[in-house]
Amino acid sequence: MKSHIKKELSIQISLSGLSFCILNRSDSKIDYLKHIDFKSILIPETVLEKLQKTISDDALLTQPFDAVLVLFQNELSNLVPEALFEENNAADYLKFSSKIIKTDFISFDKIEVNKSVNVFVPYVNINNYLFEVYGEFEYKHASTIFLEQILETEDNSSDNKMYLNVAPFHFEMAVVKKDKLQLYNTFDYYTKEDFIYFVLFSIEQLKLDPENLIIKLSGNIAEDDALYQLLYTYIRHVKFNEPTIKHSYDEVLDGCSKHRHLLILNSFD
């Protein structure tokens, strides 16, 4: 009798692109990794159309999975200390920092490592479609994966670090001072000048020393990019942040740097 091969799927969804990753848990190996860049910011309805076409056109994405995880990467999230969080007031934690409407569905993730709650808005139209395709699945905000890795890595650290996860048109920033989270935020940018302005402004506001600060990069950025070159002009210590995943995945990278797919690779425990 042939043994069951356990496969899990992660899907990362943003308004600027999609990523798909399949883990063969039976041999602890990533079998499939795919990213689609939209080249512009789309509305959720158009993202759904792109998602439907991608899944329907790829037999590997319509096979049965033992588990499916969806990561929503958007600016519609906010961190709340667990001690202050009340589920009935979830929308209140978002309304001052995000554009939400009364009909938006609010969800949340618990981040145990620093006793916080990540309140966010998933795309309900996309969730409804994925339920039709896969049945029950789990979903989280992408920043939950981002922050969990950072806080676990920085536990008992004595350094000041700024983590930047870069996507086309937006990036996530997390700042840790001596193992304590000082800031998490998302910034929209359209030029390299926008990008460096937000980075330098945050450094100034948090009274960080550019000479000693370590910046760790992930996502859509490389050493020969204009963003990297401009960043390196002002910051002495710039490094890449690689996935902490315990499963093997080198074969699916296809010449791509490890840091580029950090979030979706780190989505598997």
N, C-alpha and C positions, 0 to 999 in steps of 0.2 A: 504493500500500500504506500502510495506516494505521500510524503509528509507535506503539510501545508506550509507554504512560504509566506511569512508574515510581511506585508508591505504597508507602509504608511506614507501619506501624502501631505505636504505642506504647500499652501498657496499664499503668496504675499501680494496684496492688492493696494495699489495707490492710484491716484488720478493721472500719474505720469508713466505707469508701467505695471507689468505683471511678472511674477516669478513663480516657478513650479519646481518642487523638489520631491523625489521619491526615495525613501529609505527602505532597503531590504533589511529588515531587522533580523532575519534568520542568519545572515552572515555579517551583520553590522557594517553594511556598506551602502553608500549613496549610489543608486543606479542611474539617476536621471536628474538633470539640472538644466532649467531653461529660463531665460529672461526675455521679455518683450518690452522694448522701449517705445512709447507712443510718440516721442519727439515733441509733444506739447501737453498741456494740461487739459484733460477731458472732463466732462460731467459724468456723474455716476451712471446715468442711463447708457452713455456710450461705452463706458468701461464694461458694463454688463454685456453689451453686444460683442465686444472684443473677447471677453472671457468665454462667452457661449461658443463663439467660432473656434477659439483655440482648443477648448475641451472637445468639442464635437469632431474636430479635424485630427485629433491625436488619440489613437487607440490606447496608448500607454496611460492616458489620463482618464479613460473611461473603464479601466479594469477595476475589479473589486479591491477595496482597501480595508485593512483592519482598523485604521484610524485616519481621520482627516482633520487637519488643523488649518484654520484660515487666519492670516495676520492682516489687520487693517492698518495701513500706514497713512495717516492723515493728521491734520492739525487739530482735530476735534477731540482733544484729550486734556486731562488735568490731573495732577497728583494731589492726593489728600491724605494727611496723616490718618492712620487707621482709627486712632482714638477719637477723631472728630467726625468720622464718616457716618452718615445716616442714609441708608438706601432709599428711603422715601423722599429724600431731598437731593437725589443724585443730579438732577438737571441744574440745580442751583450752583453746583461746583463748576459748571461749564459756561453758564450764560454770560459771565463777565469777561471771559477770555476767548470764547468761540462763538461763531455765528450759528446758533441753533434755533429751531422753530418748535412750537408746542407739540407737533406730531412726531418729532424725532424720537426714536427708541434709544434709551440710554442703557449702557451696559458698564461693567467694571471688572477689573482684574485685581486680585490681591497680590502684592509684592511682599512676600514674607521677610526677605532679607533685611528690609529697613522698615517693616511694619507700616506700609503705606497702601493706598488704594488708587489704582489708575482708572479714572472714570472716562468713558469715551462713547462716541457715537459710531456704531457699525453701519454699513450700507445695507439696509433691510432688503432692498430689491435683489442684491447679490446673494445675501443669505438665503432668501426664498428659492432662488434658482439652484444654489448648491445643495440645498436640502432635497430638491427634486432629483438631482443627479446622484448624490451620495448617501442620502438618508441623514441620520444624526451625525453631527460633527461638532468639534470644539472651535471656538474662535477667541482671539485675543487682540489687543492692540499691539502693533509691532514694537512700540516703545517699551512694552513690558519685557520683551525678550532683550532689547538693548540695555535696559537698566539693570535687569537681573544679572547679566553677564558682568557689567561694569562693577556693580556693588560686590559681587562675589570675588571678582579679581582684585578689587581694591581693599578688601577686608584687611585691616591692620597695616595698611600702607601709610608711609610718612610723607609721600610726595603730593604735590598738587598737579592734577591732570584735567585736561579738557578733552572730551571725546566728541568727535564730529562724525556723524553718519550722513554721507552726502548722496542726494538723489538729484536728478534733473529738476531744477526750479525750486527745490527746498532742501533743507538739511536739519537734522536733529542735533542738539547740543546737550551734553551732560557735563557738569563740572563737579569734581570731587576734590575736596580739601582734606588731606590727612584722613582718608577713608569715610568722610561724611559727604553726602550729596548736598551740594549748595544750589544747584540750578539744573532744571531740565526745561528745554523750550524747543520750539520748532520755528524756523525762519524761512520765509519765501525770499528767493533771490532771482534776479534776471540777468545780472552782469557779475563779473568777478569783483567789481568794486563794491557791489551790494554785499557779496559774501564776506569779504575781508572787513568791511565796516562793522557788520554784526559781530564778528569774532573779536575784533579789537575793542569795540564798545563794551562787550561783555567782560573782557579781561580788565578793562579800566574800572568798570562798575564793581567788580568783585575784588578789586585791589590785588590782582595777581601780578607777578613779576614775569614779563615775557622772557627774561634771561634764564629763569629757572623752571618755568612752566613746561610740562610735557604735553604735547597734543598728539592724540592717537586717532588715526583716520580709518574709516571704513566706507564701503559703498562705492559710488561712481566717481572715483578720483584716483589718479595715478601720478607718478613722479614727473611725467612730461606734460601734465595738464597745466593750464594757466592758473587754475585755482591753487594748485599745490605750489607752483613757483612763487605766486604772490604771498601765500601763507609763509613760505620758507624765508621770504625777504624780511619778515617781521619777527618770526619765532625761531629760536635757536634749535629747539628739540622737537622735531616732527617725526613721528613713527607711524607705522600701519598696525592696525588692530586686527589680529587674525582670529578666526572662529575658535572656540574652545571645545567644539564637538569631539566626542570620543570615537565616532564612527569614521571609517576611511572614505575619502571623497576625491582624492587627487585625480583619478581617472576621468571624472566628469567636468573638470575645470576647463579643458580645451584651451590651454594657454592663458586662461584668465587668472588674475591674482586672487589669492585666498580671501583677502579682506573685502573683495567686491560683493560677495554673497553672504556676508557675515550674519545678517538677521535670519535669513531662511535656513542656513545651515545650523545655526544655534537654536532653532526652534524644536529640534529633536533632543529629548533628554538622554 
